[in-house]
Amino acid sequence: MKDYTVIALSYDGEARIYASISTKLVEKSRKLHQTLPTASAAMGRFLTQSAMMSLMYKDGERLTLKIDGDGPIGPMTVEAFQGKVKSTIENPNVYMVYEEGPKKGKLNVGGAVGNGNLFVTKDWKGHYFTSSAPLVSGEIAEDFTYYYATSEQTPSSVGLGVLVSNGKKVIASGGFIIQILPHASDATISKLENILSKIPSITDLLRNHHLPEDMINILSDGTEKILEKHEIKYYCGCRRSKYKSSLFNLNVEILEELLIEDKQVEIVCHYCGKKHLFLEDELKEMIEKKKKTS
């Protein structure tokens, strides 16, 4: 089954809900970045939220989201567009669990992410707008709940979860975003608060094979009206031609130095790990073209 997001209205149009299954895209990210379990959970939650968020904008807006925490994971970045996401992580080799308390033995995502800030940059036809919010827990879902309320003035609740097997594989991933619309009544808000206080964790829902439609049904108390369904996936789309243009934009002196020292240039994409190799003849050709046009 492909990963997908369902978008619905509920409570007579007073709330909007996004719900997703993202297992395949998060597992692809794990394989590409070779993340250990806690890093897999942190990045998986971030990717799932970003995929859903990218579907909130219909006019071709591209998003770049960054979680810049002081925990051992370091900065994480996601680029998202219409349900397609790709990511980078500074330190994928993080495996932390809670040592005590009610969460003992569970993955300590908050500790791995740490304190810091969340940044969201929207690219609309070449115009860039950046907003930010402090991380309130490092657990990702709570951080985005706070971001939506403070930076976008949209009261929301975000739930995210990633299940990782003992063998490090991602076996299930998903989440939801529920947003209160401006005309929502006090009765609807109270109803939602009651449901959110009792709903099982996302990981429990995933263990019980709940689909996005099931999550929406629980959150909406059966009042949902399904609007759209979108495939979501991890997709890099890097092109050799793009990296070639970047090389060509370097100074002639730098290109000549690369040619003398290495005879070739290898560029590795940080999003997918694909290697792009430029051999001696290509470097010479670039140098000659730049000299002729200078």
KEZA-845572 format. One record per residue (C-alpha): residue in one letter; residue number from 0; z, x, y. Coordinates in steps of 0.1 Angstrom, whole numbers. Last residue first. Example, Ala and Ser with C-alpha at 12.3 -4.5 7.8 and 13.67 -1.06 7.14 Angstrom:
2
+------+-----+-------+-------+-------+
| rest |  nr |    zz |    xx |    yy |
+------+-----+-------+-------+-------+
|    S |   1 |    71 |   137 |   -11 |
|    A |   0 |    78 |   123 |   -45 |
+------+-----+-------+-------+-------+
This chain:
294
+------+-----+-------+-------+-------+
| rest |  nr |    zz |    xx |    yy |
+------+-----+-------+-------+-------+
|    S | 293 |  -195 |   353 |   360 |
|    T | 292 |  -220 |   333 |   340 |
|    K | 291 |  -236 |   362 |   322 |
|    K | 290 |  -203 |   379 |   316 |
|    K | 289 |  -189 |   346 |   301 |
|    K | 288 |  -219 |   342 |   278 |
|    E | 287 |  -216 |   378 |   266 |
|    I | 286 |  -179 |   374 |   259 |
|    M | 285 |  -184 |   342 |   240 |
|    E | 284 |  -211 |   357 |   218 |
|    K | 283 |  -190 |   387 |   210 |
|    L | 282 |  -161 |   364 |   199 |
|    E | 281 |  -185 |   344 |   177 |
|    D | 280 |  -198 |   376 |   161 |
|    E | 279 |  -163 |   388 |   154 |
|    L | 278 |  -151 |   357 |   136 |
|    F | 277 |  -133 |   326 |   149 |
|    L | 276 |  -110 |   309 |   123 |
|    H | 275 |   -95 |   275 |   127 |
|    K | 274 |   -65 |   270 |   104 |
|    K | 273 |   -51 |   235 |    97 |
|    G | 272 |   -13 |   232 |   100 |
|    C | 271 |   -14 |   195 |   109 |
|    Y | 270 |     3 |   192 |   142 |
|    H | 269 |     8 |   228 |   152 |
|    C | 268 |   -29 |   236 |   146 |
|    V | 267 |   -33 |   272 |   135 |
|    I | 266 |   -57 |   294 |   155 |
|    E | 265 |   -71 |   325 |   138 |
|    V | 264 |   -90 |   350 |   160 |
|    Q | 263 |  -112 |   378 |   148 |
|    K | 262 |  -120 |   415 |   151 |
|    D | 261 |   -82 |   420 |   154 |
|    E | 260 |   -76 |   447 |   180 |
|    I | 259 |  -110 |   453 |   196 |
|    L | 258 |  -121 |   416 |   196 |
|    L | 257 |   -87 |   403 |   208 |
|    E | 256 |   -88 |   429 |   236 |
|    E | 255 |  -123 |   419 |   245 |
|    L | 254 |  -113 |   382 |   247 |
|    I | 253 |   -83 |   391 |   269 |
|    E | 252 |  -105 |   411 |   293 |
|    V | 251 |  -131 |   383 |   294 |
|    N | 250 |  -104 |   359 |   306 |
|    L | 249 |   -97 |   329 |   284 |
|    N | 248 |  -116 |   296 |   289 |
|    F | 247 |  -138 |   305 |   259 |
|    L | 246 |  -108 |   304 |   236 |
|    S | 245 |   -99 |   269 |   248 |
|    S | 244 |  -134 |   257 |   243 |
|    K | 243 |  -134 |   271 |   207 |
|    Y | 242 |  -101 |   253 |   201 |
|    K | 241 |  -117 |   220 |   211 |
|    S | 240 |  -148 |   227 |   190 |
|    R | 239 |  -127 |   234 |   159 |
|    R | 238 |  -114 |   198 |   161 |
|    C | 237 |   -79 |   184 |   157 |
|    G | 236 |   -79 |   148 |   145 |
|    C | 235 |   -42 |   148 |   138 |
|    Y | 234 |   -35 |   115 |   120 |
|    Y | 233 |    -3 |   102 |   105 |
|    K | 232 |    -8 |    65 |   100 |
|    I | 231 |    -2 |    30 |   112 |
|    E | 230 |   -22 |     0 |   101 |
|    H | 229 |   -18 |   -30 |   124 |
|    K | 228 |    -8 |   -66 |   119 |
|    E | 227 |    -9 |   -91 |   148 |
|    L | 226 |     7 |  -123 |   161 |
|    I | 225 |    31 |  -136 |   135 |
|    K | 224 |    51 |  -166 |   148 |
|    E | 223 |    87 |  -161 |   138 |
|    T | 222 |   114 |  -188 |   138 |
|    G | 221 |   129 |  -180 |   104 |
|    D | 220 |   161 |  -166 |   117 |
|    S | 219 |   140 |  -142 |   138 |
|    L | 218 |   157 |  -110 |   127 |
|    I | 217 |   157 |  -121 |    90 |
|    N | 216 |   121 |  -133 |    91 |
|    I | 215 |   110 |  -102 |   110 |
|    M | 214 |   126 |   -79 |    84 |
|    D | 213 |   109 |   -98 |    56 |
|    E | 212 |    75 |   -96 |    73 |
|    P | 211 |    79 |   -59 |    77 |
|    L | 210 |    85 |   -56 |    39 |
|    H | 209 |   118 |   -55 |    21 |
|    H | 208 |   119 |   -35 |   -11 |
|    N | 207 |   156 |   -37 |   -17 |
|    R | 206 |   160 |     0 |   -11 |
|    L | 205 |   141 |    -5 |    22 |
|    L | 204 |   165 |   -32 |    34 |
|    D | 203 |   194 |    -8 |    25 |
|    T | 202 |   177 |    20 |    44 |
|    I | 201 |   172 |    -3 |    74 |
|    S | 200 |   209 |   -11 |    75 |
|    P | 199 |   220 |   -46 |    66 |
|    I | 198 |   219 |   -73 |    93 |
|    K | 197 |   254 |   -86 |   103 |
|    S | 196 |   258 |   -74 |   139 |
|    L | 195 |   221 |   -78 |   145 |
|    I | 194 |   222 |  -114 |   135 |
|    N | 193 |   252 |  -122 |   158 |
|    E | 192 |   236 |  -104 |   187 |
|    L | 191 |   204 |  -124 |   181 |
|    K | 190 |   221 |  -157 |   181 |
|    S | 189 |   240 |  -148 |   213 |
|    I | 188 |   207 |  -138 |   230 |
|    T | 187 |   191 |  -170 |   219 |
|    A | 186 |   219 |  -191 |   232 |
|    D | 185 |   220 |  -172 |   265 |
|    S | 184 |   183 |  -182 |   270 |
|    A | 183 |   154 |  -158 |   270 |
|    H | 182 |   131 |  -160 |   301 |
|    P | 181 |   128 |  -122 |   306 |
|    L | 180 |   119 |  -114 |   270 |
|    I | 179 |   144 |   -98 |   246 |
|    Q | 178 |   129 |   -71 |   226 |
|    I | 177 |   133 |   -64 |   189 |
|    I | 176 |   122 |   -31 |   175 |
|    F | 175 |   120 |   -25 |   138 |
|    G | 174 |   121 |     2 |   111 |
|    G | 173 |   105 |    19 |    82 |
|    S | 172 |   107 |    47 |    57 |
|    A | 171 |   108 |    49 |    19 |
|    I | 170 |   106 |    76 |    -8 |
|    V | 169 |   104 |   107 |    14 |
|    K | 168 |   103 |   136 |   -10 |
|    K | 167 |   132 |   162 |    -7 |
|    G | 166 |   137 |   164 |   -45 |
|    N | 165 |   171 |   146 |   -41 |
|    S | 164 |   151 |   117 |   -26 |
|    V | 163 |   148 |   110 |    11 |
|    L | 162 |   152 |    75 |    25 |
|    V | 161 |   143 |    70 |    61 |
|    G | 160 |   157 |    44 |    85 |
|    L | 159 |   152 |    29 |   119 |
|    G | 158 |   166 |    -1 |   138 |
|    V | 157 |   159 |    -6 |   175 |
|    S | 156 |   175 |   -32 |   197 |
|    S | 155 |   160 |   -41 |   231 |
|    P | 154 |   168 |   -52 |   266 |
|    T | 153 |   137 |   -43 |   286 |
|    Q | 152 |   143 |   -25 |   319 |
|    E | 151 |   118 |     2 |   310 |
|    S | 150 |   139 |    33 |   317 |
|    T | 149 |   174 |    19 |   313 |
|    A | 148 |   172 |    -8 |   286 |
|    Y | 147 |   142 |     7 |   267 |
|    Y | 146 |   158 |    42 |   268 |
|    Y | 145 |   192 |    29 |   255 |
|    T | 144 |   176 |    13 |   224 |
|    F | 143 |   155 |    45 |   221 |
|    D | 142 |   186 |    66 |   218 |
|    E | 141 |   203 |    42 |   195 |
|    A | 140 |   174 |    44 |   171 |
|    I | 139 |   170 |    82 |   174 |
|    E | 138 |   204 |    91 |   158 |
|    G | 137 |   209 |   118 |   185 |
|    S | 136 |   238 |    98 |   198 |
|    V | 135 |   233 |    88 |   235 |
|    L | 134 |   203 |   110 |   242 |
|    P | 133 |   197 |   110 |   279 |
|    A | 132 |   168 |    89 |   293 |
|    S | 131 |   133 |    98 |   305 |
|    S | 130 |   102 |    85 |   322 |
|    T | 129 |    69 |   103 |   327 |
|    F | 128 |    37 |    88 |   341 |
|    Y | 127 |     3 |   106 |   338 |
|    H | 126 |   -30 |    93 |   351 |
|    G | 125 |   -59 |   106 |   331 |
|    K | 124 |   -71 |    72 |   319 |
|    W | 123 |   -35 |    60 |   312 |
|    D | 122 |   -14 |    89 |   298 |
|    K | 121 |    21 |    77 |   293 |
|    T | 120 |    48 |   104 |   290 |
|    V | 119 |    81 |    95 |   273 |
|    F | 118 |   110 |   119 |   275 |
|    L | 117 |   143 |   118 |   256 |
|    N | 116 |   171 |   140 |   267 |
|    G | 115 |   199 |   163 |   253 |
|    N | 114 |   228 |   163 |   229 |
|    G | 113 |   224 |   171 |   192 |
|    V | 112 |   194 |   165 |   169 |
|    A | 111 |   211 |   179 |   138 |
|    G | 110 |   244 |   163 |   146 |
|    G | 109 |   229 |   129 |   151 |
|    V | 108 |   208 |   132 |   120 |
|    N | 107 |   238 |   138 |    97 |
|    L | 106 |   223 |   128 |    64 |
|    K | 105 |   248 |   109 |    43 |
|    G | 104 |   275 |   126 |    22 |
|    K | 103 |   304 |   112 |    42 |
|    K | 102 |   293 |    83 |    64 |
|    P | 101 |   326 |    65 |    64 |
|    G | 100 |   345 |    97 |    74 |
|    E |  99 |   340 |   133 |    62 |
|    E |  98 |   315 |   161 |    57 |
|    Y |  97 |   285 |   142 |    72 |
|    V |  96 |   253 |   158 |    59 |
|    M |  95 |   231 |   186 |    73 |
|    Y |  94 |   198 |   199 |    59 |
|    V |  93 |   177 |   216 |    86 |
|    N |  92 |   147 |   238 |    79 |
|    P |  91 |   121 |   220 |   100 |
|    N |  90 |   130 |   240 |   131 |
|    E |  89 |   108 |   235 |   162 |
|    I |  88 |    92 |   202 |   152 |
|    T |  87 |    57 |   190 |   159 |
|    S |  86 |    42 |   155 |   154 |
|    K |  85 |    12 |   133 |   149 |
|    V |  84 |     8 |    96 |   153 |
|    K |  83 |   -18 |    69 |   150 |
|    G |  82 |    -6 |    33 |   156 |
|    Q |  81 |   -27 |    28 |   188 |
|    F |  80 |   -21 |    62 |   202 |
|    A |  79 |     9 |    84 |   196 |
|    E |  78 |    17 |   121 |   202 |
|    V |  77 |    51 |   131 |   189 |
|    T |  76 |    73 |   161 |   199 |
|    M |  75 |   105 |   174 |   185 |
|    P |  74 |   127 |   200 |   203 |
|    G |  73 |   154 |   218 |   184 |
|    I |  72 |   164 |   210 |   148 |
|    P |  71 |   196 |   230 |   152 |
|    G |  70 |   211 |   207 |   178 |
|    D |  69 |   205 |   211 |   216 |
|    G |  68 |   182 |   181 |   219 |
|    D |  67 |   148 |   177 |   235 |
|    I |  66 |   133 |   146 |   220 |
|    K |  65 |    97 |   144 |   232 |
|    L |  64 |    72 |   116 |   233 |
|    T |  63 |    36 |   119 |   243 |
|    L |  62 |    19 |    85 |   246 |
|    R |  61 |   -17 |    75 |   250 |
|    E |  60 |   -26 |    44 |   269 |
|    G |  59 |   -59 |    28 |   259 |
|    D |  58 |   -53 |    -5 |   276 |
|    K |  57 |   -34 |   -24 |   249 |
|    Y |  56 |     1 |    -8 |   252 |
|    M |  55 |    29 |   -21 |   229 |
|    L |  54 |    12 |    -7 |   199 |
|    S |  53 |    21 |    29 |   208 |
|    M |  52 |    58 |    19 |   207 |
|    M |  51 |    55 |    10 |   170 |
|    A |  50 |    40 |    43 |   161 |
|    S |  49 |    66 |    61 |   182 |
|    Q |  48 |    95 |    44 |   165 |
|    T |  47 |    81 |    53 |   131 |
|    L |  46 |    75 |    89 |   141 |
|    F |  45 |   110 |    94 |   156 |
|    R |  44 |   126 |    79 |   125 |
|    G |  43 |   106 |   101 |   102 |
|    M |  42 |   113 |   132 |   124 |
|    A |  41 |   150 |   127 |   121 |
|    A |  40 |   149 |   118 |    84 |
|    S |  39 |   126 |   147 |    75 |
|    A |  38 |   148 |   171 |    95 |
|    T |  37 |   178 |   159 |    76 |
|    P |  36 |   160 |   162 |    42 |
|    L |  35 |   142 |   197 |    47 |
|    T |  34 |   109 |   197 |    65 |
|    Q |  33 |    78 |   214 |    51 |
|    H |  32 |    59 |   206 |    83 |
|    L |  31 |    27 |   193 |    66 |
|    K |  30 |    45 |   179 |    36 |
|    R |  29 |    72 |   162 |    56 |
|    S |  28 |    46 |   148 |    80 |
|    K |  27 |    27 |   133 |    51 |
|    E |  26 |    59 |   118 |    38 |
|    V |  25 |    65 |   102 |    72 |
|    L |  24 |    29 |    88 |    72 |
|    K |  23 |    32 |    74 |    37 |
|    T |  22 |    66 |    58 |    41 |
|    S |  21 |    60 |    40 |    74 |
|    I |  20 |    68 |     3 |    68 |
|    S |  19 |    71 |   -14 |   101 |
|    A |  18 |    86 |   -42 |   122 |
|    Y |  17 |    79 |   -51 |   158 |
|    I |  16 |    96 |   -82 |   172 |
|    R |  15 |    92 |  -101 |   205 |
|    A |  14 |   118 |  -125 |   218 |
|    E |  13 |   119 |  -157 |   238 |
|    G |  12 |    86 |  -170 |   225 |
|    D |  11 |   101 |  -201 |   209 |
|    Y |  10 |   128 |  -181 |   191 |
|    S |   9 |   103 |  -156 |   178 |
|    L |   8 |    71 |  -137 |   187 |
|    A |   7 |    56 |  -114 |   161 |
|    I |   6 |    41 |   -79 |   156 |
|    V |   5 |    37 |   -65 |   122 |
|    T |   4 |    33 |   -27 |   116 |
|    Y |   3 |    16 |   -10 |    87 |
|    D |   2 |    17 |    17 |    61 |
|    K |   1 |    -9 |    13 |    35 |
|    M |   0 |     0 |     0 |     0 |
+------+-----+-------+-------+-------+
